[in-house]
Amino acid sequence: TREHALLAFTLGVRQLIVAVNKMDTTKWSEDRFNEIVKETSTFIKKVGYNPKTVAFVPISGWHGDNMLEESPKYGWTKEVKGGTTKGKTLLDAIDAIEPPTRPSDKPLRLPLQDVYKIGGIGTVPVGRVETGIIKAGMVVTFAPSNVTTEVKSVEMHHEQLEQGVPGDNVGFNDIRRGNVASDSKNDPAKEASSFNAQVIILNHPGQIGAGYAPVLDCHTAHIACKFAELIEKIDRRSGKSLENSPKFVKSGDACIAKLVPSKPMCVES
């Protein structure tokens, strides 16, 4: 749970719901719920969240209590925080999340996720539109392979669409997982020979220094990248520099490192 909270905050997730499950095993004890809220609030605050803006919802997944509908016998439950939705259930908390603005005005970026073989159609790789818009007739470039092709159609759930927008999963032909599609005429994506990354060491048995080469999962790419240089050690919450050119980092540390991919890779800030 601690790692999940840290990963969510690091990846930019700022709205959080904490569902406290198995409340039936405590006979819906308010004291036990408050104890969990207090303990959880302490570590999500250390990660960077403000516990006062986080919805804590007591539920029982086994019995379905307080998930979709309020259970009146548990009168001590409180209304959820955030958004404009009023209520006490997990569904109310989800409805209260403010929907993000879809970045459809930015240049097209579409990492390819999977490759399917469909009878009568052929090989169809599928990806999600992260930014921008994709339309039939658009000439797109796939990085880092530099393959350029025209979009013949955009489909989702076997239906042809006028365009694909951020959040849509759409299909293509004749490219592979890890490629990134972009508009060839509007800031196309390019291969990165190296890049600087903010790295947080969650759990590692030893020290990490220059030459270490873990496998990196970036968008849908899965490629080994070598730590060419440790540029600086930083505070993982504030980003403030703590030490320049450290020789190594260990579990719990955060740093800015120069990484060099072992194979062609598309990565952007």
Secondary structure as UniProt FT lines:
FT   HELIX           2..10
FT   TURN            11..12
FT   STRAND          17..20
FT   HELIX           23..26
FT   HELIX           30..47
FT   HELIX           51..53
FT   STRAND          55..58
FT   TURN            61..64
FT   TURN            66..67
FT   TURN            72..73
FT   TURN            75..76
FT   HELIX           90..95
FT   TURN            104..105
FT   STRAND          109..118
FT   TURN            119..121
FT   STRAND          122..128
FT   STRAND          134..135
FT   TURN            136..137
FT   STRAND          139..143
FT   TURN            144..146
FT   STRAND          147..150
FT   STRAND          154..156
FT   TURN            157..158
FT   STRAND          159..161
FT   STRAND          163..164
FT   TURN            166..167
FT   STRAND          169..171
FT   TURN            177..178
FT   STRAND          180..183
FT   TURN            184..185
FT   STRAND          195..200
FT   TURN            210..211
FT   STRAND          215..218
FT   TURN            219..220
FT   STRAND          221..234
FT   TURN            236..238
FT   STRAND          241..244
FT   TURN            251..252
FT   STRAND          254..261
//
